[in-house]
Every structure is written in C-alpha cells, then in structure tokens.
C-alpha cells in the first residue's frame, strides 16, 4: 500500500468530491454543534453553581423540617447563636391572599424572614432599599407576578390570614430564588410577627421551617453536622451545607445535559447516514476512474485509503465548523434561558468539549463512510474497457462484516459516553436502532405500495415525479430516515401531550371536584358549608386528617427494625420514617377497591375475603403498596403516635387506590370511633362549576375563615398545561435538530444527483415538455418524498404513543389528526421548497446548453 500515493490521490479527488458530498458535512456540522454547545453550556452552569453556592443558599448551612423544630433542635440553635454564629429563621406557609380593592384571591406562598437573611447576595426591590426587618414590620413585599394575578399595585392592602398589610413594593431579584420554588405560586414576604398574627401556623398547617447559619469556615460547619447528627436524625431535621445543595443542583444539570446530548448525538448519527448514502453514490460515479487507476497499477487498498482520507478530511472540516457553531450557541443559550436558570451563567470556551466534539464528528464521518468505501475493492480493471462488466459477488466478506461490527460498536460506545447512565446509553442505542429500522421498513413498504398501486390515470407530470423516487441511484431511503425521524420525535411529543391534557381536562371536568379546602378546623365545617352554593352542599366530601407516625410493627419499635440490617423483611426506610396523614370513615371512597380482608360492614375483598379477628384493637385498612413496603399483611399490628398518644391497631383489610383520581385518598383508614377525639384537621372537596361562583366563594371564605386555604384545580390545570407546553416546546426544538439534519440530507441528495436531474430535465424539454410541466414533475416528486418521509415518522409516532400513553401515564390513548396534519404540512412544505430552490438552474437553462455541459 503506497501511503504517499493515497494522500496525493485524496487531495486531487477532493476538488471533485467536495462539490459532490461536501454538503453532507453540514449535517456533521449540525450534530457536532449541538454536542459542543450542550457540553459547554452544561459545564458553564455547573461551574457557575459551584462558584455561587453560598449566594444560592443565602448562607453556609441550613436546618429544615416540615414541622416546628422540637425543643432539642431549638436548644442546638440557641447554643450556636450564643457561640457567635449568625442565624436567621425563615418560615414558609401556603395561604389564601385577598386583594380587597380588586376582589381577586389566590393561593400564594407566604414567607417570613428574620435575622438578616440572606447572608450572601443582594436583594433588589422596587422601590429600592425595602428589604429588611424594619420595612417588613410596616407592610408586605411581593413577587412581581402577584401584582398581575391580584390586580394590585404598591399602596394597596392585602388580606393574609387574620391581618391586613400594605403592599410596599416588589422583590425583583432574590439571590436564593431557584425558580422551581415558585412552582406552587408566587410569594409574598412578611415579618415573623405578621406571620404569627395571621394565624397561618396552626395545627395541621402546611408550612416549611428553616434556620440558616453563617459559618465562614468549612471545618466548623462540617463539625456541627457531625456533633449533632444523632439529635437531627432523631427529630427528622435535615442539615444541608451550601456545597451539598450546589452539588445536587449541578448533578441535575449534568443529568439533563447528558440527556439532551443524546438528542444532539442522534442528529449527528442521522448526518452519518446521509454521509454513507452520498459516499455510496459518489463511488458508483467514480467507478470508471477507479478502474483506470487499477489498470495503471494502483492497488485497491491504496485507492480505498485515498477515499477514506478524503472522507475523514471532509469530516474534519464539518466537525471544525460544528465546533465554531457550538461555541456560538454556547454564548447564546444563557440569554435564551436566563429566566429559568438558578444562577447567572458565565461562559468559557471549553477545550475539552471542543476536542470531544471534533473527535466524535471525525469518527462518525469516517465510520459511516467506511462501509460504502469498501466498494472500491470490487472494481476490476476490466471495467475501464467494458462498462457493463460486473465482478462476481463475494459469498463472505469478513472485512465488510468487521466494518459493520465496528460501526455498531462505535454507536453504542458513543451513546454510553453521552448518556447519564451506561444502561440508559445502551437502551438509547438499541431504541435508536429499532426506530431507524422501523422507519426504514415503513418507508420501504410505502414505496412498494406506491409503486404498485399508484393510479395509472394520473397526469404525466405526477406519474413522472412519483416514479423519480424509484429511479437508479435514488436516495429516497436516506432522506426518509432523516426527515421521518424528526417527524417521529415531534409527532410523539405532541401526541403524548395532547392525550395527557385530554385526560387532565376530563379529570377536572364533568362531575369531578375542582375545589380543595385544607387547614379546616373541626368547628369550621358547618360554617364553610353554609358559604357554599345550595346545590353544592349535598355533594361535599369531608375527610378528617390525623397526623401520626409509626411507633412499632408487631410489637417491634421502628428504630429497632431500621437498625436491623440482617432482617430480610425489614421495611422500606421511607415507609417507617414518614409522617402519615390518616383518616377514619365508614365507607370506601370512589377511587378505592377492597382487595383483601373485610370492610367494617363485612364487605369481602375481591382477591382474598379472609376475615381477621381484631379483638379489642382498633381496625385499620392499608393501601396495598404501602403494606408491601412495610412488610405487613392481614392480622399484623401497628402502633401509631398521634399527638403524643400511642394508639395500637390491627390490619383487617387492604385496598388498591387510584391515586390519579381527585379524591381524598389515604394510606391508612381507621374505622370510625377510635380517632374521633384525636388532634385533627379537615379537608373538604367540592365542585363549583361556574368560575364566577367559585371566585365569589373563595372571597367569602377568606373573609370569614382566613386560616383556611382553597386550591382551585383550574389553576392547577393551567400550571400543568404550562409545564407540558414548555416540555413540548423544548423537545420539539431538539427534534428540530433532526428535521434540520433531514433537510441537509435532502440538499445533499439533490446535489449528488444534480447531473442526472439536469440530464432528465433537458431530455424532457427536448421532447417538448414545457417549463410548467417540468415544474409539475419536480413538485410532484418532492411532495411525494416529503409525504412518504412524514407518513413513515407519523405512523411510527402513533404506534409509539399508543404504547407509551397507557403504560407510562396510565391514561387512555386517542389519536389526534389535526396536529399530525400540521407536521405533514410543515415537513412536506420544507421538502418542496428546498427541492424547487435547488432546481432553479434546471428550469432556467436551455436543453442544448445542459447536454453540452454534461458531455464535457
């Protein structure tokens, strides 16, 4: 093998090959650009989070719990304060907030701060300088969204619980705001005194208690965690360092970045398919020249090496362009996503990301070009004299088999490297292969059906355009794979979103409850019922909630069970540590089904009607999944701590619960009687169909019972709709990478077959075809190509959605034709536009000029 000859030949051939297959390298540029930008941006965000860890928390460390700190933890905080550690209490609760001037009411987060929080970063308010204890003692601050939702402005009054406070201004920038903290609702900021006066922290209230610590020395804050670990674990109080929070945020960003990188890798691999298709056609066109080289003594492996060098060089140029594109996108992404990121991101050019993108791009281009380049070994010298000479087929070609194996191994390795977890990478590679195989099979089936059953009475331009999909050296399959994959991604996302939203609309529509009242005290139930419309009162569901914790299982304390690591039936940690919110009632709920044991009235379970003799113990019914995680069944005993009182119970039934139903569902339900006098709150569920009557009820509720909060499910539906829309837009944007890669493959296919198309067009004009007829042929061909590609992707999207929606989301599936029709219009329109734009010269030039150029 002559290496110098191969390099010279590659250089000479590149002048011809760059025009023929160089356009395909744009797809390599696109994929590499996606990878480099995602890798670099991911590193930028992770680095910025680590650099601003203390600003994001507002302190060096934090104590947090879902209930007031017990005396033992308060003693720890007091001792730290006496030792000179700066501390700040922050309490966050949910409450209805009423704007008396506008009459609007919303469920918002009420946050009370004290002690100079946050210790790091600057809080920006409008007007300036309002953040601090003195300002909050005079009134309330709010997120800007509150002004829009309640139709208020500074100077107005807000009714929060039992107090009325003047709105002083807005908090424009809180350094500790991580975005997702406002998912439940915007926040209003009050003093600790106002929070206590509002009565929002009574028994059963939904609140979050935090104490932030300023500890400049890392050793000091680590030592505190070690010193008080036993106390904190025993009281279920979490101790978090700023570095730990930053690490968790960084891990989430890295996980998401790796997932998104898989989409960029998919676009790159689609570009590789286009490269393979272009090289295949290119080598077929170069067969006479290769045969001449063989006649004058060039070895087949030298020629193969020359074209491999050429393909690798083109891959290098395409990858280099991708690095430049990715570096540009890296600087644009923080501007586009600035409102959703937890920190202000500073960008730096990442040598590692650029080198990785460059190497991956070259490798993908070379590996996909390798298999079609092996054709040069089969070109004999005799073909230089006889164009129709065909060599005999090889029965077994170990080199080609090794090339296919190397390609598959490369794809799997790249997916594993990019995926968050190795198993996910293998699954992604397998799924990508299955998807492309199915797309190819559907495209092949549609093409065969079109070729056989296309109407023979159609006009000549239509018949000629459709038949062009099957002419020699066509690249219908490669274009269909690329465009169809993009249509598949976008179509699947749209179908899943529409079905989930349809089910959500049904869940909140018809006769389903749409208002949830919580923090209701037992003596307030009758008064609240009187505020409801007359036609609603009879259908209200009232459910008591008794907070409790497990003390023992079958007589063994839960601490002993958790510490016994040798027990095979040891309960799951979450199941024994959590705080349960139990209830009691006489009937099964509409979302429940008895599967084992017997209900209080003797109703038997569907799967196991065994009757348990409870003796003198209170009877309890458990949900089947939590019973499994606790390792208990019928006849087992559980002891509960409810308000400091130990209450034993025996399991007499197990229930299956439909948790997605908007009903008061519980893990544990007691029979009426034993818990009647236990400390409890009430939740009430009702349906008020008319929005105006619903809003009026909420205003009356806030005025009469300020401690009670109402969750309007129509607001939840709006929030879920917004989240799903953002997810759809994000994934559809990523799917656009695949569509754009398909467009590049289409442009490359047109460039590769340019001479053949010009010859066919010139012959049609010579035979008398008018310009309009030639245009009709081209229009029919590109419309058929776009339709075939889109149909393949959408058929696969329907099949995938029909499997995913019932299994993953547990909702019924129904196809949606309108959005799929929109995808078809978009992809087919792009295909026709690109095809006609690439054929301008064919329509303008006279036939004789074209035939002379081709002959030359």
KETORGU-878999 format. One record per residue (C-alpha): x, y, z. Coordinates in steps of 0.5 Angstrom, whole numbers, padded with zeros to 4 digits, always signed. Example, Ala and Ser with C-alpha at 12.3 -4.5 7.8 and 13.67 -1.06 7.14 Angstrom:
<pts>
+0025-0009+0016;+0027-0002+0014;
</pts>
This chain:
<pts>
+0000+0000+0000;+0003+0007-0002;+0001+0012+0003;+0004+0018-0001;+0000+0016-0007;-0006+0015-0003;-0005+0022+0000;-0004+0025-0007;-0010+0022-0010;-0014+0024-0004;-0012+0031-0005;-0013+0031-0012;-0020+0028-0012;-0022+0033-0006;-0023+0038-0011;-0029+0034-0015;-0031+0030-0008;-0032+0037-0004;-0038+0039-0009;-0041+0032-0009;-0041+0030-0002;-0039+0036+0002;-0046+0039+0003;-0047+0033+0007;-0042+0035+0012;-0046+0041+0014;-0050+0035+0018;-0044+0033+0021;-0043+0041+0023;-0050+0041+0026;-0049+0035+0030;-0042+0037+0033;-0045+0044+0034;-0051+0041+0038;-0046+0037+0042;-0041+0042+0043;-0046+0047+0046;-0049+0043+0050;-0043+0040+0053;-0040+0047+0054;-0046+0050+0057;-0047+0044+0062;-0040+0045+0064;-0041+0053+0065;-0048+0052+0069;-0045+0047+0074;-0038+0051+0075;-0043+0058+0076;-0047+0054+0081;-0041+0052+0085;-0038+0059+0085;-0044+0062+0088;-0046+0056+0092;-0047+0061+0098;-0051+0066+0095;-0056+0061+0092;-0057+0058+0099;-0056+0065+0102;-0052+0062+0108;-0047+0057+0109;-0051+0052+0112;-0059+0051+0113;-0063+0047+0118;-0070+0045+0115;-0076+0041+0117;-0084+0040+0115;-0086+0042+0122;-0084+0047+0128;-0077+0045+0131;-0077+0041+0137;-0074+0044+0144;-0068+0039+0143;-0066+0043+0136;-0068+0050+0139;-0063+0049+0144;-0058+0047+0139;-0060+0053+0135;-0059+0057+0141;-0052+0055+0143;-0050+0056+0136;-0052+0063+0137;-0049+0064+0144;-0043+0062+0141;-0043+0068+0136;-0046+0064+0130;-0051+0069+0126;-0057+0065+0125;-0064+0067+0121;-0071+0064+0122;-0075+0063+0115;-0082+0060+0115;-0086+0059+0109;-0093+0057+0109;-0099+0057+0104;-0105+0062+0105;-0110+0065+0101;-0109+0072+0100;-0114+0077+0098;-0114+0084+0095;-0120+0088+0098;-0119+0093+0092;-0120+0089+0086;-0123+0083+0090;-0118+0078+0087;-0116+0072+0091;-0110+0067+0090;-0107+0061+0094;-0100+0064+0095;-0093+0063+0099;-0092+0067+0105;-0085+0067+0107;-0083+0070+0114;-0076+0072+0115;-0071+0075+0121;-0064+0076+0123;-0061+0079+0116;-0063+0073+0111;-0060+0072+0106;-0053+0073+0109;-0050+0073+0102;-0052+0077+0096;-0056+0083+0095;-0064+0083+0095;-0066+0088+0090;-0073+0091+0091;-0077+0096+0087;-0077+0102+0090;-0070+0100+0093;-0068+0099+0100;-0074+0096+0102;-0071+0089+0104;-0070+0088+0112;-0074+0088+0118;-0076+0095+0119;-0079+0095+0112;-0083+0088+0113;-0085+0091+0120;-0089+0096+0116;-0092+0092+0111;-0091+0087+0106;-0087+0086+0099;-0089+0081+0094;-0086+0078+0087;-0088+0082+0081;-0093+0076+0079;-0097+0078+0085;-0099+0085+0082;-0101+0082+0076;-0105+0076+0079;-0109+0080+0084;-0109+0086+0080;-0106+0091+0085;-0100+0096+0086;-0096+0099+0091;-0100+0102+0097;-0106+0097+0096;-0108+0093+0102;-0107+0085+0102;-0111+0081+0107;-0107+0075+0109;-0110+0071+0114;-0112+0075+0120;-0108+0081+0118;-0108+0086+0113;-0102+0089+0111;-0100+0095+0106;-0096+0093+0100;-0090+0097+0100;-0087+0094+0093;-0084+0088+0090;-0078+0084+0090;-0075+0084+0084;-0069+0080+0085;-0068+0075+0091;-0061+0071+0090;-0063+0065+0093;-0069+0064+0088;-0068+0058+0085;-0074+0058+0080;-0078+0052+0082;-0079+0055+0089;-0085+0059+0086;-0088+0053+0082;-0094+0053+0087;-0095+0060+0087;-0091+0067+0088;-0089+0069+0094;-0091+0075+0099;-0086+0077+0104;-0088+0079+0111;-0084+0079+0118;-0084+0073+0123;-0089+0078+0128;-0094+0078+0122;-0094+0071+0120;-0096+0069+0128;-0101+0075+0128;-0104+0072+0121;-0105+0065+0125;-0102+0061+0119;-0098+0056+0123;-0104+0053+0127;-0104+0045+0128;-0104+0042+0121;-0102+0048+0117;-0097+0046+0111;-0091+0050+0113;-0084+0050+0112;-0079+0051+0118;-0072+0053+0116;-0066+0056+0120;-0060+0059+0116;-0053+0059+0119;-0047+0064+0117;-0041+0059+0119;-0035+0062+0114;-0030+0056+0116;-0032+0050+0112;-0029+0046+0118;-0034+0049+0123;-0040+0047+0119;-0038+0040+0118;-0036+0039+0125;-0043+0042+0127;-0046+0036+0123;-0042+0031+0126;-0043+0034+0133;-0051+0034+0133;-0052+0028+0128;-0056+0024+0133;-0061+0029+0135;-0062+0032+0128;-0064+0025+0126;-0068+0023+0131;-0072+0029+0130;-0072+0029+0123;-0069+0035+0122;-0064+0036+0116;-0058+0039+0116;-0055+0042+0109;-0049+0045+0107;-0049+0050+0101;-0044+0046+0098;-0048+0040+0098;-0054+0044+0095;-0050+0046+0090;-0047+0039+0088;-0054+0037+0088;-0056+0043+0083;-0050+0041+0079;-0052+0034+0079;-0059+0035+0076;-0056+0040+0071;-0051+0035+0069;-0056+0029+0068;-0060+0034+0064;-0055+0036+0060;-0053+0029+0058;-0060+0027+0056;-0060+0033+0052;-0053+0031+0049;-0056+0024+0047;-0061+0028+0042;-0055+0032+0039;-0052+0025+0038;-0058+0023+0034;-0058+0029+0030;-0050+0027+0029;-0052+0020+0027;-0057+0022+0022;-0052+0026+0019;-0047+0020+0019;-0053+0016+0015;-0053+0022+0010;-0045+0021+0009;-0046+0014+0008;-0051+0015+0002;-0047+0020-0001;-0041+0016-0001;-0044+0010-0004;-0047+0014-0010;-0040+0018-0011;-0036+0012-0011;-0041+0009-0016;-0040+0015-0020;-0032+0014-0020;-0032+0007-0022;-0029+0009-0029;-0024+0013-0026;-0022+0008-0020;-0022+0002-0026;-0017+0006-0030;-0012+0007-0024;-0013+0000-0023;-0010-0001-0030;-0004+0003-0029;-0002-0001-0023;-0006+0003-0017;-0007-0002-0011;-0014-0003-0009;-0012-0001-0002;-0009+0005-0004;-0015+0007-0007;-0019+0006-0001;-0014+0009+0003;-0014+0015-0001;-0022+0016-0001;-0022+0014+0007;-0017+0020+0008;-0022+0025+0003;-0028+0023+0007;-0024+0024+0014;-0022+0031+0012;-0029+0033+0010;-0031+0030+0017;-0025+0034+0020;-0028+0041+0016;-0035+0039+0018;-0033+0038+0025;-0029+0044+0026;-0035+0048+0023;-0039+0045+0029;-0034+0047+0034;-0035+0054+0032;-0042+0054+0031;-0043+0050+0038;-0038+0056+0041;-0043+0061+0039;-0049+0057+0041;-0046+0057+0048;-0046+0064+0049;-0053+0065+0046;-0056+0060+0051;-0055+0064+0057;-0059+0069+0054;-0065+0065+0052;-0065+0061+0058;-0063+0066+0063;-0070+0067+0067;-0070+0059+0068;-0063+0058+0071;-0061+0058+0078;-0055+0063+0077;-0052+0068+0073;-0048+0064+0068;-0041+0066+0066;-0039+0062+0059;-0032+0060+0058;-0029+0056+0052;-0028+0049+0054;-0022+0046+0050;-0025+0039+0053;-0032+0040+0050;-0029+0042+0043;-0024+0037+0043;-0029+0032+0044;-0034+0034+0039;-0028+0035+0034;-0026+0028+0035;-0033+0025+0035;-0035+0028+0029;-0029+0026+0025;-0030+0019+0028;-0037+0019+0026;-0036+0021+0019;-0030+0016+0018;-0034+0010+0021;-0041+0012+0016;-0036+0013+0010;-0032+0006+0011;-0037+0001+0009;-0039+0005+0002;-0032+0006+0001;-0031-0002+0001;-0034-0002-0006;-0027+0000-0009;-0024-0006-0007;-0030-0009-0012;-0028-0005-0018;-0024-0009-0023;-0019-0006-0028;-0023-0009-0034;-0029-0004-0032;-0025+0001-0035;-0026-0002-0042;-0033-0005-0041;-0038-0001-0037;-0042-0007-0037;-0037-0011-0034;-0040-0014-0027;-0035-0018-0022;-0038-0024-0018;-0041-0023-0012;-0037-0025-0006;-0040-0030-0001;-0037-0028+0005;-0033-0021+0006;-0030-0021+0013;-0027-0014+0012;-0034-0012+0011;-0037-0015+0017;-0032-0012+0021;-0034-0005+0019;-0041-0006+0021;-0039-0009+0027;-0034-0003+0028;-0040+0002+0026;-0045-0001+0031;-0040-0002+0037;-0038+0006+0036;-0045+0008+0036;-0046+0004+0043;-0040+0007+0046;-0042+0014+0044;-0049+0013+0047;-0046+0010+0053;-0041+0016+0054;-0046+0021+0053;-0052+0018+0057;-0053+0020+0064;-0052+0012+0066;-0049+0007+0062;-0055+0002+0062;-0059+0008+0059;-0054+0009+0054;-0055+0002+0051;-0062+0003+0052;-0062+0009+0047;-0057+0006+0042;-0062+0000+0042;-0068+0004+0041;-0065+0009+0036;-0063+0003+0032;-0070+0000+0033;-0073+0006+0031;-0069+0007+0025;-0070+0000+0023;-0078+0001+0023;-0077+0008+0020;-0074+0004+0014;-0079-0002+0014;-0085+0003+0014;-0081+0007+0008;-0080+0001+0004;-0087-0001+0005;-0090+0005+0003;-0085+0006-0003;-0087-0001-0006;-0094+0000-0005;-0094+0007-0008;-0090+0004-0014;-0095-0002-0015;-0102+0002-0013;-0101+0009-0016;-0106+0011-0020;-0104+0010-0028;-0109+0015-0030;-0106+0021-0026;-0103+0026-0030;-0096+0025-0034;-0092+0030-0029;-0095+0027-0023;-0093+0020-0025;-0086+0022-0027;-0085+0026-0021;-0087+0020-0017;-0083+0015-0021;-0077+0019-0020;-0077+0016-0012;-0075+0009-0015;-0070+0011-0021;-0063+0009-0020;-0058+0012-0015;-0064+0015-0011;-0063+0017-0004;-0071+0016-0002;-0069+0012+0004;-0064+0016+0007;-0068+0022+0006;-0074+0019+0009;-0070+0016+0015;-0067+0023+0017;-0074+0027+0016;-0078+0022+0018;-0074+0021+0025;-0075+0029+0026;-0083+0028+0025;-0083+0022+0029;-0080+0026+0035;-0084+0032+0034;-0090+0028+0033;-0089+0023+0039;-0089+0029+0044;-0095+0032+0041;-0099+0026+0042;-0097+0025+0049;-0098+0032+0051;-0105+0032+0048;-0107+0026+0051;-0105+0028+0058;-0108+0034+0057;-0115+0031+0055;-0115+0026+0061;-0113+0032+0065;-0119+0036+0062;-0123+0030+0064;-0120+0030+0071;-0122+0037+0072;-0129+0037+0068;-0135+0034+0068;-0137+0032+0075;-0130+0032+0078;-0129+0036+0084;-0125+0042+0083;-0124+0046+0090;-0120+0043+0095;-0120+0046+0102;-0115+0045+0107;-0113+0047+0114;-0120+0047+0116;-0121+0046+0124;-0127+0041+0126;-0131+0047+0129;-0131+0051+0122;-0134+0045+0118;-0141+0048+0119;-0140+0055+0117;-0136+0053+0111;-0141+0049+0108;-0146+0055+0109;-0142+0059+0105;-0142+0054+0099;-0148+0055+0094;-0154+0051+0096;-0154+0046+0090;-0146+0044+0092;-0147+0043+0100;-0150+0036+0099;-0144+0033+0095;-0138+0036+0099;-0133+0031+0101;-0131+0032+0109;-0125+0028+0111;-0121+0029+0118;-0114+0028+0118;-0110+0026+0124;-0102+0027+0123;-0099+0021+0126;-0092+0017+0126;-0091+0009+0127;-0088+0007+0133;-0088+0000+0132;-0090-0006+0128;-0092-0013+0131;-0089-0010+0138;-0082-0008+0135;-0080-0001+0135;-0079+0002+0128;-0072+0004+0131;-0070-0003+0132;-0073-0005+0125;-0069+0000+0122;-0062-0001+0125;-0063-0009+0124;-0060-0010+0117;-0060-0017+0117;-0067-0018+0117;-0070-0020+0110;-0077-0017+0112;-0074-0010+0114;-0079-0005+0112;-0077+0001+0107;-0074+0007+0110;-0079+0012+0107;-0085+0008+0110;-0083+0008+0117;-0080+0015+0117;-0085+0019+0114;-0091+0023+0118;-0097+0019+0116;-0104+0023+0115;-0109+0018+0117;-0117+0019+0117;-0123+0015+0119;-0129+0014+0115;-0135+0008+0115;-0135+0008+0107;-0130+0006+0102;-0128+0012+0097;-0130+0012+0090;-0122+0011+0088;-0121+0005+0092;-0122-0002+0091;-0122-0007+0097;-0117-0013+0095;-0116-0017+0102;-0120-0018+0108;-0126-0015+0110;-0129-0008+0111;-0132-0005+0117;-0139-0007+0115;-0137-0014+0113;-0136-0013+0105;-0130-0018+0103;-0124-0017+0099;-0124-0018+0092;-0118-0023+0092;-0118-0025+0099;-0124-0025+0103;-0120-0027+0110;-0124-0024+0116;-0119-0022+0122;-0121-0022+0129;-0119-0016+0131;-0121-0017+0139;-0121-0010+0142;-0116-0007+0138;-0118-0001+0133;-0119-0004+0126;-0115+0000+0120;-0114-0001+0113;-0108+0000+0109;-0106+0001+0102;-0103-0005+0099;-0097-0002+0096;-0095+0002+0103;-0097-0005+0106;-0092-0009+0102;-0086-0003+0103;-0088-0004+0111;-0087-0012+0110;-0094-0013+0113;-0101-0016+0112;-0107-0018+0115;-0107-0019+0122;-0101-0015+0123;-0101-0010+0129;-0099-0003+0128;-0098+0002+0134;-0098+0010+0132;-0096+0016+0135;-0102+0021+0135;-0101+0028+0138;-0096+0024+0144;-0101+0019+0145;-0100+0012+0143;-0106+0008+0139;-0105+0001+0137;-0109-0002+0131;-0109-0009+0127;-0110-0009+0120;-0116-0012+0117;-0116-0010+0110;-0112-0008+0104;-0114-0003+0099;-0112-0001+0092;-0112+0006+0091;-0113+0010+0084;-0108+0016+0086;-0109+0020+0080;-0117+0021+0082;-0118+0028+0085;-0121+0024+0091;-0119+0025+0099;-0114+0018+0098;-0110+0016+0104;-0105+0010+0106;-0109+0008+0112;-0116+0009+0114;-0119+0007+0121;-0126+0005+0123;-0130+0011+0126;-0129+0012+0133;-0122+0011+0136;-0120+0017+0133;-0126+0022+0134;-0122+0026+0139;-0115+0025+0136;-0112+0032+0134;-0114+0033+0127;-0116+0038+0122;-0121+0037+0116;-0120+0037+0108;-0126+0039+0104;-0127+0037+0097;-0133+0040+0093;-0135+0042+0086;-0137+0049+0084;-0137+0049+0076;-0139+0057+0075;-0132+0061+0075;-0135+0067+0078;-0139+0063+0083;-0132+0059+0085;-0129+0066+0086;-0134+0069+0090;-0134+0063+0095;-0126+0064+0095;-0127+0071+0097;-0132+0070+0102;-0128+0064+0105;-0122+0069+0106;-0126+0074+0110;-0130+0069+0114;-0124+0064+0115;-0118+0067+0114;-0114+0061+0116;-0117+0056+0111;-0114+0055+0104;-0117+0054+0098;-0114+0050+0092;-0117+0052+0085;-0116+0046+0081;-0117+0050+0075;-0111+0054+0077;-0107+0047+0077;-0109+0045+0070;-0107+0052+0068;-0100+0050+0071;-0100+0043+0069;-0101+0046+0062;-0096+0051+0062;-0091+0046+0064;-0093+0041+0059;-0093+0046+0054;-0085+0048+0056;-0083+0041+0056;-0086+0040+0049;-0083+0046+0046;-0076+0044+0049;-0077+0037+0046;-0080+0040+0039;-0074+0045+0039;-0069+0039+0040;-0073+0035+0035;-0072+0041+0030;-0064+0039+0030;-0066+0032+0027;-0071+0035+0022;-0066+0040+0020;-0061+0034+0019;-0066+0031+0015;-0066+0038+0010;-0059+0038+0010;-0059+0030+0007;-0064+0033+0002;-0060+0038+0000;-0054+0033-0001;-0058+0028-0004;-0060+0034-0009;-0053+0036-0010;-0051+0029-0011;-0056+0027-0017;-0055+0034-0020;-0052+0032-0026;-0057+0026-0027;-0063+0031-0026;-0060+0036-0031;-0060+0031-0036;-0067+0028-0035;-0070+0036-0035;-0066+0037-0041;-0069+0031-0045;-0076+0033-0042;-0075+0040-0045;-0072+0037-0052;-0078+0032-0052;-0083+0038-0052;-0084+0039-0045;-0086+0046-0043;-0083+0049-0037;-0089+0049-0033;-0089+0041-0034;-0082+0040-0031;-0084+0044-0025;-0090+0040-0024;-0086+0034-0025;-0081+0037-0019;-0087+0039-0015;-0090+0032-0015;-0083+0029-0013;-0081+0033-0007;-0089+0033-0005;-0089+0025-0005;-0082+0025-0002;-0084+0029+0004;-0091+0026+0005;-0087+0019+0005;-0082+0021+0010;-0087+0025+0014;-0092+0019+0014;-0087+0014+0016;-0085+0018+0022;-0092+0020+0024;-0094+0012+0023;-0089+0011+0028;-0091+0016+0033;-0098+0014+0033;-0095+0007+0035;-0090+0009+0040;-0096+0014+0043;-0101+0008+0043;-0096+0004+0047;-0093+0010+0052;-0099+0014+0054;-0103+0008+0057;-0097+0005+0060;-0093+0011+0063;-0098+0016+0064;-0104+0011+0065;-0109+0015+0061;-0113+0012+0055;-0110+0014+0048;-0114+0017+0043;-0110+0019+0036;-0110+0027+0034;-0111+0028+0027;-0110+0036+0027;-0103+0037+0030;-0100+0031+0026;-0103+0034+0019;-0099+0041+0022;-0093+0037+0022;-0094+0034+0015;-0095+0041+0012;-0089+0043+0015;-0084+0038+0013;-0087+0037+0006;-0087+0044+0005;-0080+0045+0007;-0078+0039+0003;-0082+0042-0003;-0079+0049-0002;-0072+0046-0001;-0073+0042-0007;-0075+0047-0012;-0070+0052-0010;-0064+0047-0011;-0067+0046-0018;-0067+0053-0021;-0062+0052-0026;-0065+0046-0029;-0071+0051-0030;-0068+0057-0033;-0062+0054-0037;-0064+0051-0045;-0063+0044-0046;-0057+0044-0051;-0053+0048-0046;-0054+0043-0041;-0053+0037-0045;-0046+0040-0048;-0044+0041-0040;-0046+0034-0039;-0042+0032-0045;-0036+0036-0043;
</pts>
